[in-house]
Amino acid sequence: MPTPTPFKISIPQTKLDTIARKVRDFDWIDVPQGEHAADGWSYGADQDYLKAFCAYWLDSYDWRHWEEQLNTLPQFTVTVSDIDIHYVHVKGSNPDNPPLLITHGWPGSFFEFAAVLDRIANPANYGGEEEDGRDVIAPTIPGYAFSGRPQTPMGPRAVAALWNAFMRDALGFDGYIAQGGDWGAIISGWIAFDHAKDKKGGCIAVHLNFFGVRGPLDPKTEEDEAWMQHSSGMQFLETAYMQVQGTKPLSLAFGMSDSPVGQAAWILEKFYTWGDVRNGDIESAFTKDQLLTNLMLYVATDTFNTSTWIYRGIFEEGGINLPPGETITLPTGIASFAGETVYPFPPRTMLESGYSNIIQWTDHEKGGHFAALEQPDAFVTDLMAFLKQAPTE
């Protein structure tokens, strides 16, 4: 069995100094003016906001403080299938409960879960019941932050297989529950389909806050048609990043790798568009420190490039559709957040074409794509309610 090694984040000061110099020396660009650019984000990242963001980055943001905060999380690395996996493992108050495997996406990171992991693992510390606790494991996808870089693009189905080996062979768990949003939802969906528990162990339930792996989408009602029309519009307006990252990721990376400001613009625009942002103010959903800490897990680790490879990997794997006639049969929980406007869940009857055992569906009025970061209370409440109903073996 592979041996986990304790891990602490320690970004060299020379790296921090280089980032600061590049931010300080960035040459600002010409941007459109006029009514179509009135909200600042119409053509992409808002340069006025980005300038203020970078000034804060240089003069007020304290990476060492956040590095120390992240290092309060119990972090480890372990090698599985020749890939180094970085992960957080919070021991829970009731080890008899099956552990929770929770996975981030792009352009997020394990930082999204920093405020919720112990609340799930040790609920009695937050007014809950000790018996509801469990171990919680939050790995970093290969190519991101402190995990190893794959030699070639890994798609989410390959990551699902890696995660299953990680949980069973490296950590020694017999059964576990998977949770995720964004890529984490797609990875968790493939875990639930390909690695449902057998005699050797595996996944026993799945909780999702993003529409990933799916069955056939055959609209039958006006509500279905409206969702299809909305999704088609979003595919046209909001997925250019996916086409670039899924076809020519290196062309993008060569342009971004030497520019912390460029990476900030690319990533912040997604937080603005995908988060539950109110009145055009990105900080109605996220603080600058949250945005910067997540961003630094790309910039300071030089992983903007390899983090995008998973988009090419999914194209090479064949996509996100289940085989014809097949469904995910494990108990499934759905947390639908109203601010998830680009990739919303379809109506339940459509979703059931791919998930035949939905035991919990909750519609949340607030929160978007980065649910655990945006609405940690609602996220924890939803997930804990699902875990109470989920199987224990």
Secondary structure as a PSIPRED ss2 file (coil, helix, strand):
# PSIPRED VFORMAT (PSIPRED V4.0)

   1 M C   1.000  0.000  0.000
   2 P C   1.000  0.000  0.000
   3 T C   1.000  0.000  0.000
   4 P C   1.000  0.000  0.000
   5 T E   0.000  0.000  1.000
   6 P E   0.000  0.000  1.000
   7 F E   0.000  0.000  1.000
   8 K C   1.000  0.000  0.000
   9 I C   1.000  0.000  0.000
  10 S C   1.000  0.000  0.000
  11 I C   1.000  0.000  0.000
  12 P C   1.000  0.000  0.000
  13 Q H   0.000  1.000  0.000
  14 T H   0.000  1.000  0.000
  15 K H   0.000  1.000  0.000
  16 L H   0.000  1.000  0.000
  17 D H   0.000  1.000  0.000
  18 T H   0.000  1.000  0.000
  19 I H   0.000  1.000  0.000
  20 A H   0.000  1.000  0.000
  21 R H   0.000  1.000  0.000
  22 K H   0.000  1.000  0.000
  23 V H   0.000  1.000  0.000
  24 R H   0.000  1.000  0.000
  25 D C   1.000  0.000  0.000
  26 F C   1.000  0.000  0.000
  27 D C   1.000  0.000  0.000
  28 W C   1.000  0.000  0.000
  29 I C   1.000  0.000  0.000
  30 D C   1.000  0.000  0.000
  31 V C   1.000  0.000  0.000
  32 P C   1.000  0.000  0.000
  33 Q C   1.000  0.000  0.000
  34 G C   1.000  0.000  0.000
  35 E H   0.000  1.000  0.000
  36 H H   0.000  1.000  0.000
  37 A H   0.000  1.000  0.000
  38 A C   1.000  0.000  0.000
  39 D C   1.000  0.000  0.000
  40 G C   1.000  0.000  0.000
  41 W C   1.000  0.000  0.000
  42 S C   1.000  0.000  0.000
  43 Y C   1.000  0.000  0.000
  44 G C   1.000  0.000  0.000
  45 A C   1.000  0.000  0.000
  46 D C   1.000  0.000  0.000
  47 Q H   0.000  1.000  0.000
  48 D H   0.000  1.000  0.000
  49 Y H   0.000  1.000  0.000
  50 L H   0.000  1.000  0.000
  51 K H   0.000  1.000  0.000
  52 A H   0.000  1.000  0.000
  53 F H   0.000  1.000  0.000
  54 C H   0.000  1.000  0.000
  55 A H   0.000  1.000  0.000
  56 Y H   0.000  1.000  0.000
  57 W H   0.000  1.000  0.000
  58 L H   0.000  1.000  0.000
  59 D H   0.000  1.000  0.000
  60 S C   1.000  0.000  0.000
  61 Y C   1.000  0.000  0.000
  62 D C   1.000  0.000  0.000
  63 W H   0.000  1.000  0.000
  64 R H   0.000  1.000  0.000
  65 H H   0.000  1.000  0.000
  66 W H   0.000  1.000  0.000
  67 E H   0.000  1.000  0.000
  68 E H   0.000  1.000  0.000
  69 Q H   0.000  1.000  0.000
  70 L H   0.000  1.000  0.000
  71 N C   1.000  0.000  0.000
  72 T C   1.000  0.000  0.000
  73 L C   1.000  0.000  0.000
  74 P C   1.000  0.000  0.000
  75 Q E   0.000  0.000  1.000
  76 F E   0.000  0.000  1.000
  77 T E   0.000  0.000  1.000
  78 V E   0.000  0.000  1.000
  79 T E   0.000  0.000  1.000
  80 V E   0.000  0.000  1.000
  81 S C   1.000  0.000  0.000
  82 D C   1.000  0.000  0.000
  83 I E   0.000  0.000  1.000
  84 D E   0.000  0.000  1.000
  85 I E   0.000  0.000  1.000
  86 H E   0.000  0.000  1.000
  87 Y E   0.000  0.000  1.000
  88 V E   0.000  0.000  1.000
  89 H E   0.000  0.000  1.000
  90 V E   0.000  0.000  1.000
  91 K C   1.000  0.000  0.000
  92 G C   1.000  0.000  0.000
  93 S C   1.000  0.000  0.000
  94 N C   1.000  0.000  0.000
  95 P C   1.000  0.000  0.000
  96 D C   1.000  0.000  0.000
  97 N C   1.000  0.000  0.000
  98 P C   1.000  0.000  0.000
  99 P C   1.000  0.000  0.000
 100 L E   0.000  0.000  1.000
 101 L E   0.000  0.000  1.000
 102 I E   0.000  0.000  1.000
 103 T E   0.000  0.000  1.000
 104 H C   1.000  0.000  0.000
 105 G C   1.000  0.000  0.000
 106 W C   1.000  0.000  0.000
 107 P C   1.000  0.000  0.000
 108 G C   1.000  0.000  0.000
 109 S C   1.000  0.000  0.000
 110 F H   0.000  1.000  0.000
 111 F H   0.000  1.000  0.000
 112 E H   0.000  1.000  0.000
 113 F H   0.000  1.000  0.000
 114 A C   1.000  0.000  0.000
 115 A C   1.000  0.000  0.000
 116 V C   1.000  0.000  0.000
 117 L H   0.000  1.000  0.000
 118 D H   0.000  1.000  0.000
 119 R H   0.000  1.000  0.000
 120 I H   0.000  1.000  0.000
 121 A H   0.000  1.000  0.000
 122 N C   1.000  0.000  0.000
 123 P H   0.000  1.000  0.000
 124 A H   0.000  1.000  0.000
 125 N H   0.000  1.000  0.000
 126 Y H   0.000  1.000  0.000
 127 G C   1.000  0.000  0.000
 128 G C   1.000  0.000  0.000
 129 E C   1.000  0.000  0.000
 130 E H   0.000  1.000  0.000
 131 E H   0.000  1.000  0.000
 132 D H   0.000  1.000  0.000
 133 G C   1.000  0.000  0.000
 134 R C   1.000  0.000  0.000
 135 D C   1.000  0.000  0.000
 136 V E   0.000  0.000  1.000
 137 I E   0.000  0.000  1.000
 138 A E   0.000  0.000  1.000
 139 P E   0.000  0.000  1.000
 140 T C   1.000  0.000  0.000
 141 I C   1.000  0.000  0.000
 142 P C   1.000  0.000  0.000
 143 G C   1.000  0.000  0.000
 144 Y C   1.000  0.000  0.000
 145 A C   1.000  0.000  0.000
 146 F C   1.000  0.000  0.000
 147 S C   1.000  0.000  0.000
 148 G C   1.000  0.000  0.000
 149 R C   1.000  0.000  0.000
 150 P C   1.000  0.000  0.000
 151 Q C   1.000  0.000  0.000
 152 T C   1.000  0.000  0.000
 153 P C   1.000  0.000  0.000
 154 M C   1.000  0.000  0.000
 155 G C   1.000  0.000  0.000
 156 P H   0.000  1.000  0.000
 157 R H   0.000  1.000  0.000
 158 A H   0.000  1.000  0.000
 159 V H   0.000  1.000  0.000
 160 A H   0.000  1.000  0.000
 161 A H   0.000  1.000  0.000
 162 L H   0.000  1.000  0.000
 163 W H   0.000  1.000  0.000
 164 N H   0.000  1.000  0.000
 165 A H   0.000  1.000  0.000
 166 F H   0.000  1.000  0.000
 167 M H   0.000  1.000  0.000
 168 R H   0.000  1.000  0.000
 169 D H   0.000  1.000  0.000
 170 A H   0.000  1.000  0.000
 171 L C   1.000  0.000  0.000
 172 G C   1.000  0.000  0.000
 173 F C   1.000  0.000  0.000
 174 D C   1.000  0.000  0.000
 175 G E   0.000  0.000  1.000
 176 Y E   0.000  0.000  1.000
 177 I E   0.000  0.000  1.000
 178 A E   0.000  0.000  1.000
 179 Q E   0.000  0.000  1.000
 180 G E   0.000  0.000  1.000
 181 G C   1.000  0.000  0.000
 182 D C   1.000  0.000  0.000
 183 W H   0.000  1.000  0.000
 184 G H   0.000  1.000  0.000
 185 A H   0.000  1.000  0.000
 186 I H   0.000  1.000  0.000
 187 I H   0.000  1.000  0.000
 188 S H   0.000  1.000  0.000
 189 G H   0.000  1.000  0.000
 190 W H   0.000  1.000  0.000
 191 I H   0.000  1.000  0.000
 192 A H   0.000  1.000  0.000
 193 F H   0.000  1.000  0.000
 194 D H   0.000  1.000  0.000
 195 H C   1.000  0.000  0.000
 196 A E   0.000  0.000  1.000
 197 K C   1.000  0.000  0.000
 198 D E   0.000  0.000  1.000
 199 K C   1.000  0.000  0.000
 200 K C   1.000  0.000  0.000
 201 G E   0.000  0.000  1.000
 202 G E   0.000  0.000  1.000
 203 C E   0.000  0.000  1.000
 204 I E   0.000  0.000  1.000
 205 A E   0.000  0.000  1.000
 206 V E   0.000  0.000  1.000
 207 H E   0.000  0.000  1.000
 208 L E   0.000  0.000  1.000
 209 N C   1.000  0.000  0.000
 210 F C   1.000  0.000  0.000
 211 F C   1.000  0.000  0.000
 212 G C   1.000  0.000  0.000
 213 V C   1.000  0.000  0.000
 214 R E   0.000  0.000  1.000
 215 G C   1.000  0.000  0.000
 216 P C   1.000  0.000  0.000
 217 L C   1.000  0.000  0.000
 218 D C   1.000  0.000  0.000
 219 P C   1.000  0.000  0.000
 220 K C   1.000  0.000  0.000
 221 T C   1.000  0.000  0.000
 222 E H   0.000  1.000  0.000
 223 E H   0.000  1.000  0.000
 224 D H   0.000  1.000  0.000
 225 E H   0.000  1.000  0.000
 226 A H   0.000  1.000  0.000
 227 W H   0.000  1.000  0.000
 228 M H   0.000  1.000  0.000
 229 Q H   0.000  1.000  0.000
 230 H H   0.000  1.000  0.000
 231 S H   0.000  1.000  0.000
 232 S H   0.000  1.000  0.000
 233 G H   0.000  1.000  0.000
 234 M H   0.000  1.000  0.000
 235 Q H   0.000  1.000  0.000
 236 F H   0.000  1.000  0.000
 237 L H   0.000  1.000  0.000
 238 E H   0.000  1.000  0.000
 239 T C   1.000  0.000  0.000
 240 A H   0.000  1.000  0.000
 241 Y H   0.000  1.000  0.000
 242 M H   0.000  1.000  0.000
 243 Q H   0.000  1.000  0.000
 244 V H   0.000  1.000  0.000
 245 Q H   0.000  1.000  0.000
 246 G H   0.000  1.000  0.000
 247 T H   0.000  1.000  0.000
 248 K C   1.000  0.000  0.000
 249 P H   0.000  1.000  0.000
 250 L H   0.000  1.000  0.000
 251 S H   0.000  1.000  0.000
 252 L H   0.000  1.000  0.000
 253 A H   0.000  1.000  0.000
 254 F H   0.000  1.000  0.000
 255 G H   0.000  1.000  0.000
 256 M H   0.000  1.000  0.000
 257 S C   1.000  0.000  0.000
 258 D C   1.000  0.000  0.000
 259 S C   1.000  0.000  0.000
 260 P H   0.000  1.000  0.000
 261 V H   0.000  1.000  0.000
 262 G H   0.000  1.000  0.000
 263 Q H   0.000  1.000  0.000
 264 A H   0.000  1.000  0.000
 265 A H   0.000  1.000  0.000
 266 W H   0.000  1.000  0.000
 267 I H   0.000  1.000  0.000
 268 L H   0.000  1.000  0.000
 269 E H   0.000  1.000  0.000
 270 K H   0.000  1.000  0.000
 271 F H   0.000  1.000  0.000
 272 Y H   0.000  1.000  0.000
 273 T H   0.000  1.000  0.000
 274 W H   0.000  1.000  0.000
 275 G C   1.000  0.000  0.000
 276 D C   1.000  0.000  0.000
 277 V C   1.000  0.000  0.000
 278 R E   0.000  0.000  1.000
 279 N C   1.000  0.000  0.000
 280 G C   1.000  0.000  0.000
 281 D E   0.000  0.000  1.000
 282 I H   0.000  1.000  0.000
 283 E H   0.000  1.000  0.000
 284 S H   0.000  1.000  0.000
 285 A C   1.000  0.000  0.000
 286 F C   1.000  0.000  0.000
 287 T C   1.000  0.000  0.000
 288 K H   0.000  1.000  0.000
 289 D H   0.000  1.000  0.000
 290 Q H   0.000  1.000  0.000
 291 L H   0.000  1.000  0.000
 292 L H   0.000  1.000  0.000
 293 T H   0.000  1.000  0.000
 294 N H   0.000  1.000  0.000
 295 L H   0.000  1.000  0.000
 296 M H   0.000  1.000  0.000
 297 L H   0.000  1.000  0.000
 298 Y H   0.000  1.000  0.000
 299 V H   0.000  1.000  0.000
 300 A C   1.000  0.000  0.000
 301 T C   1.000  0.000  0.000
 302 D C   1.000  0.000  0.000
 303 T C   1.000  0.000  0.000
 304 F H   0.000  1.000  0.000
 305 N H   0.000  1.000  0.000
 306 T H   0.000  1.000  0.000
 307 S H   0.000  1.000  0.000
 308 T C   1.000  0.000  0.000
 309 W H   0.000  1.000  0.000
 310 I H   0.000  1.000  0.000
 311 Y H   0.000  1.000  0.000
 312 R H   0.000  1.000  0.000
 313 G H   0.000  1.000  0.000
 314 I H   0.000  1.000  0.000
 315 F H   0.000  1.000  0.000
 316 E H   0.000  1.000  0.000
 317 E H   0.000  1.000  0.000
 318 G C   1.000  0.000  0.000
 319 G C   1.000  0.000  0.000
 320 I C   1.000  0.000  0.000
 321 N E   0.000  0.000  1.000
 322 L C   1.000  0.000  0.000
 323 P C   1.000  0.000  0.000
 324 P C   1.000  0.000  0.000
 325 G C   1.000  0.000  0.000
 326 E C   1.000  0.000  0.000
 327 T C   1.000  0.000  0.000
 328 I E   0.000  0.000  1.000
 329 T C   1.000  0.000  0.000
 330 L C   1.000  0.000  0.000
 331 P C   1.000  0.000  0.000
 332 T E   0.000  0.000  1.000
 333 G E   0.000  0.000  1.000
 334 I E   0.000  0.000  1.000
 335 A E   0.000  0.000  1.000
 336 S E   0.000  0.000  1.000
 337 F E   0.000  0.000  1.000
 338 A C   1.000  0.000  0.000
 339 G C   1.000  0.000  0.000
 340 E C   1.000  0.000  0.000
 341 T C   1.000  0.000  0.000
 342 V C   1.000  0.000  0.000
 343 Y C   1.000  0.000  0.000
 344 P C   1.000  0.000  0.000
 345 F C   1.000  0.000  0.000
 346 P C   1.000  0.000  0.000
 347 P C   1.000  0.000  0.000
 348 R H   0.000  1.000  0.000
 349 T H   0.000  1.000  0.000
 350 M H   0.000  1.000  0.000
 351 L H   0.000  1.000  0.000
 352 E C   1.000  0.000  0.000
 353 S C   1.000  0.000  0.000
 354 G C   1.000  0.000  0.000
 355 Y E   0.000  0.000  1.000
 356 S C   1.000  0.000  0.000
 357 N C   1.000  0.000  0.000
 358 I E   0.000  0.000  1.000
 359 I E   0.000  0.000  1.000
 360 Q E   0.000  0.000  1.000
 361 W E   0.000  0.000  1.000
 362 T E   0.000  0.000  1.000
 363 D E   0.000  0.000  1.000
 364 H E   0.000  0.000  1.000
 365 E C   1.000  0.000  0.000
 366 K C   1.000  0.000  0.000
 367 G C   1.000  0.000  0.000
 368 G C   1.000  0.000  0.000
 369 H C   1.000  0.000  0.000
 370 F C   1.000  0.000  0.000
 371 A H   0.000  1.000  0.000
 372 A H   0.000  1.000  0.000
 373 L H   0.000  1.000  0.000
 374 E H   0.000  1.000  0.000
 375 Q C   1.000  0.000  0.000
 376 P H   0.000  1.000  0.000
 377 D H   0.000  1.000  0.000
 378 A H   0.000  1.000  0.000
 379 F H   0.000  1.000  0.000
 380 V H   0.000  1.000  0.000
 381 T H   0.000  1.000  0.000
 382 D H   0.000  1.000  0.000
 383 L H   0.000  1.000  0.000
 384 M H   0.000  1.000  0.000
 385 A H   0.000  1.000  0.000
 386 F H   0.000  1.000  0.000
 387 L H   0.000  1.000  0.000
 388 K H   0.000  1.000  0.000
 389 Q H   0.000  1.000  0.000
 390 A C   1.000  0.000  0.000
 391 P C   1.000  0.000  0.000
 392 T C   1.000  0.000  0.000
 393 E C   1.000  0.000  0.000
